[in-house]
Amino acid sequence: MAASTYDAKTSGATAGLARAIFAALRAAGKDPLRPTLDDLAPLDEFHVRGRQATLELAAIAGIGPATRVLDVGSGLGGPSRRLAATFGCRVTGIDLCEDYCAVAALLAQRTGLSDRVRYCCSDALALPFADRSFDIVWTQHAAMTIADKPRLYRELSRVLVPHGVLAIYDVVAGRVQPAHYPTPWARTGDESFLVAPPALRDLLTAAGFVVERFDDTTAAGCEAFARFVETIGQRGPPPLGLQIVLGPAFETMARNQARNLAEGRIALAQIVARRR
Ligand SMILES: C[S@@+](CC[C@H](N)C(=O)[O-])C[C@H]1O[C@@H](n2cnc3c(N)ncnc32)[C@H](O)[C@@H]1O
């Protein structure tokens, strides 16, 4: 995979990342030993419209207590813990970044969800699971840095049971190009691999999926991000925010994200596709 903005935390930085998160929780007046999912959400729901977007996708994905869910590109694990806590299901998260997986496991312990979520460091393009291992494959804001999309969707299809569901919430290419960089996922356009919605539909169909829902949620994301950028412009970022993982360029990335959404350079797609 191309180097990306996520690489900053891939060299044994687990302890530092965990310390930064616990210090930020303290600064926000929360208990770092027993944070709630909502305490962590501004940081660990690492996608546009955070918790709200996760719950909206979950509502159309059809998750129940017996569903085996794979979260691809699970990051710090906010969505996987939210699904496990809300639906009682078991979730396996995989992420390319070892430190994110380690911190996700630590946060699972502190939120009392270790028995229902587990994390493993692996590449979405070569999943360490047998064919037909999961009922739902879930992925949010992870495909933007993955160039080999045909292989990605074939791999997600492989680990799903027949008629299993692929639930996606992703940034896609807008009508106006190019996007402004840096963004939260890429420092320059060379690190970004966005596809336009029709191309994404074709990729999913070619990988053996029937697309059941393909909803454009850009308007809601645009409004929420504009408000967020206005707030950080006035008060600075909240103590527990994405600057902890994205570093000092966070505010520029956030402003570019708002501009990209407003100018139609990126869009947001919420998708449910079923494996044939
Ligand atoms: C923007 S974060 C989203 C994290 C999480 N899905 C969420 O919404 O909170 C994208 C994540 O995808 C992961 N990622 C990117 N490429 C990947 C790949 N090829 N395999 C596994 N994970 C990948 C990154 O390490 C990062 O943690």
The ligand as a MOL file (V3000), in Angstrom:
LIG
                    3D

  0  0  0     0  0            999 V3000
M  V30 BEGIN CTAB
M  V30 COUNTS 27 29 0 0 0
M  V30 BEGIN ATOM
M  V30 1 C -10.1990 6.8740 8.3280 0
M  V30 2 S -9.7340 5.4430 9.1860 0 CHG=1
M  V30 3 C -11.3440 4.7540 9.5350 0
M  V30 4 C -11.3200 3.8370 10.7120 0
M  V30 5 C -12.6710 3.2120 11.0650 0
M  V30 6 N -13.2200 2.4900 9.9440 0
M  V30 7 C -13.6380 4.2580 11.5370 0
M  V30 8 O -14.5100 4.6190 10.7500 0
M  V30 9 O -13.5110 4.7270 12.6800 0 CHG=-1
M  V30 10 C -9.1640 4.3480 7.8990 0
M  V30 11 C -8.4900 3.0980 8.4250 0
M  V30 12 O -8.2800 2.1900 7.3390 0
M  V30 13 C -7.0530 1.5340 7.5610 0
M  V30 14 N -6.5670 0.9740 6.2880 0
M  V30 15 C -6.1720 1.6420 5.1870 0
M  V30 16 N -5.7790 0.7670 4.2330 0
M  V30 17 C -5.9330 -0.4840 4.7390 0
M  V30 18 C -5.6990 -1.7910 4.2530 0
M  V30 19 N -5.1930 -2.0070 3.0300 0
M  V30 20 N -5.9790 -2.8360 5.0490 0
M  V30 21 C -6.4650 -2.6430 6.3060 0
M  V30 22 N -6.7130 -1.4240 6.8260 0
M  V30 23 C -6.4500 -0.3610 6.0600 0
M  V30 24 C -6.1430 2.6270 8.1280 0
M  V30 25 O -5.0180 2.0930 8.8080 0
M  V30 26 C -7.1140 3.3710 9.0330 0
M  V30 27 O -7.0870 2.8730 10.3360 0
M  V30 END ATOM
M  V30 BEGIN BOND
M  V30 1 1 1 2
M  V30 2 1 2 3
M  V30 3 1 2 10
M  V30 4 1 3 4
M  V30 5 1 4 5
M  V30 6 1 5 6
M  V30 7 1 5 7
M  V30 8 2 7 8
M  V30 9 1 7 9
M  V30 10 1 10 11
M  V30 11 1 11 12
M  V30 12 1 11 26
M  V30 13 1 12 13
M  V30 14 1 13 14
M  V30 15 1 13 24
M  V30 16 1 14 15
M  V30 17 1 14 23
M  V30 18 2 15 16
M  V30 19 1 16 17
M  V30 20 1 17 18
M  V30 21 2 17 23
M  V30 22 1 18 19
M  V30 23 2 18 20
M  V30 24 1 20 21
M  V30 25 2 21 22
M  V30 26 1 22 23
M  V30 27 1 24 25
M  V30 28 1 24 26
M  V30 29 1 26 27
M  V30 END BOND
M  V30 END CTAB
M  END
